Amino acid sequence: MNQSSSNIDFMNGGGEMGALMRARDWTRTPLGNPETWPQSLRVTIRLLLNSRHPMFIWWGPELIQFYNDAYRQTMGPERHPSALGARGRECWDEIWDLIGPQIEYVMSGQGSTWDEERLVPVTRFGKREDVWWTYGYSPIDLEGGVGGVLVVCNDVSKQHLSAEALKNQTQRLEQLFDQAPGFVAVLRGPEHVFELTNTAYRRLTGPRAFMGRTVADVLPEVVDQGFIELLDSVYAKGQPHVGLRTPLVLQNDDGTTRNSVIDFVYQPIFELDGSVSGIFVQGTDVTELDVVETAFRRNELQLRLALEAAQIGVWECKIVDGSFLDIREDDRARRLLNRHEHESLHFEGFVARVHPDDRMRLQAASLRALDPAGDGILDVEYRMLSRHDMPERWIHARAQVVDADGVRKFVGTVRDISGLKATQAQQQLVSGELKHRIKNLLAMVSSIASQTLRGEDIAERRSAFTARLQVLAQAQDLLTASDLESGGMHATAHVALAPHGIERFDITGPDFPMNARQTLSMALALHELATNAMKYGALSNEIGRVAMSWTETSAPNGQSALRLRWEETGGPQARTPTKTGFGSRMISRVLAADFMGKVNVNYTEAGVVFTLDGHLLR
């Protein structure tokens, strides 16, 4: 480049871009030798090169470009250094739809332009980026017209993104504020003017105009409830106030009122100088919770009164590796288990107070309750040894195995059943006395029959009559041994058949209770069948046997159906009797009636086969 340095002094300095400008052969560009450039261009270039602010120049009809080091920092290798001296339209074709009209506006003499944080995407470092710019396009004068455009700009992408992030964060905080599950409000100044409220606050109070108005103006009904005085105190003293389960009465649009219960905090808002500028209100509407808690307290009181009325104690203990630890009991359980108030509470001490004869039963019940295959229920009765000022007493303990927070526990109750045990003992005494009297009565009937039924022709009848009375007495023993109301099938069969050699009977079938009437008739019927087998059937020799079986099933009417079968084998051939005696009549009539069913007797070559199809009454 052949140009004198004195004529291009306006290009002096400028760092990298000044050096590139001075080194360029401008004579090969539409601008020609820099010595001939207009003064306005020379001055503007000098300003550009000596400024640390990003600046750019488009000059002439072809918009030849100049820029400084500060602007160079905003460019990628796609345009630097090729943009220097290049034509503007060719260089910025990708964004010409954005900047072209503005350049034309300035070049046509219509004035300057100014844009703040405008998105102008550009390609740099191999990818198109969203870049926000604040920039101005100003005219460079030339002989009464416009020779070019001076761009003063700044890449404000970082600031823009930071502002957007702050804006988004603020919106997010406002959203969280509004969506907070508890009610929130911000009050400003000593008059407590509403600045912010969230949805929960507006839901609590109902729809009202809040912003810029005082609490007393928006919620006049709370003035006489003491809330304004609390706000004044918090604002004046700078100390928070916490209110728990506080009643609140609010007015509806129709003039009616509604009662609420709230937990709330009035927190003073401090400025940097330590002064109080407002109050932050935060709380929770606990009306429904208060109703539940009130009901719970009422139920708890009812339970406590019920436990006191029933004299039931409550206890629990942890179960760790088969050991019972951390035993807890209420005062009633302590007294029932004969533990003095000053004594320590541990399992070994409890066992030592249990009657020795009952400890094995208590241990067995505990093991059954802890068996994984069981129902987890501890149900056991045992005696507590008497101590000083504490009598011996019978205890009924019942507990459930529960798993709570990974800890296995017994949770249960104890009650004193000493009175019940005494009553049961008295009942057994009465039952024994009743049994004795009935047997005496039957003995008297037997004696009378023996004295009355005399003569050779009635000896056999007298023996049969006595045997029947004995079976009747034994069946009565079954009833008086329990509750005077029912007897079991197994026991009834044993009583009736034992005198005939129970070992010769093959008996199969489930055990079940029968009422008193069915128990007596079943015993007599089996006795008659066995007696006949001894005289004429399978039991009349040494090898005959009787197979007796029964099943119990559910009938359509909801009752239990009974099917009983008596089959004799190994005896003489059975023959149909020519006349009907007491036993046959008792079996065919009484037994069938008592079991509401039917009986059938077959006389086969193998022996007698008897069946009963009836129903059980309980």
Protein Blocks (a to p, Z undefined) as FASTA:
>chain_A
ZZdfklmmmmgghijmlmmmmmpcfklpmnlpfklpcfklmmmmmmmmmpcbdcdddedj
kopacddfklmmmpcfklpcklgopafklmmmmmmmmmmmmmmmmmnonaccddehiacd
ddeehiacddddddddddddeehiafbdcdddddfklmmmmmmmmmmmmmmmmmmmmmpm
bdcdddedjkopafbdcfklmmmnopadfehpafklmmmmlmmnommmmmmmmmmnopac
ddehiacddddfkopacdddddddddddddfkopafbdcdddddfklmmmmmmmmmmmmm
mmmmmmmmnopacdddddeehiaehiacdfklmmmnopafklccdfklmmmmpcfklmmm
mmmmmmmmmpmklnoiacddddddddehiacdddddddddddeehiacdddddddfklmm
mmmmmmmmmmmmmmmmmmmmmmmmmmmmmmmmgcjklmmmmmmmmmmmmmmmmmmmmmmm
mnopaccfklmmmmmmmmnopmlpccedddddddfklmmmmmmmmmmmmmmmmmmmmmlm
mkbccdddddddddfkopacdddddddehiacddddfbdcfklmmmmmmmmmmnopaddd
dddfkbccddddddddZZ
